[in-house]
């Protein structure tokens, strides 16, 4: 049933080609971005979540507990 409906639409074959081209161009662009990006900037961005902000203490859920002997 669906095969007959899709075969009756004129120019339907162009849609898979367009979707493949969009997919291909996107990933080629992403590959070029990764290859030509600044490696120092990427290293700095990847270390950001691990850095402690200057002048601030890191609050943990157990900060309020005191261990007394």
Number of C-alpha atoms within 10 A of each C-alpha: 5 7 7 8 8 12 11 10 9 8 9 11 11 9 10 10 11 11 11 11 12 12 11 12 12 12 12 12 11 11 12 11 11 12 10 8 11 10 11 9 9 12 10 11 11 11 9 11 9 8 9 10 10 6 6 7 8 8 8 7 6 7 8 8 7 7 5 4 3
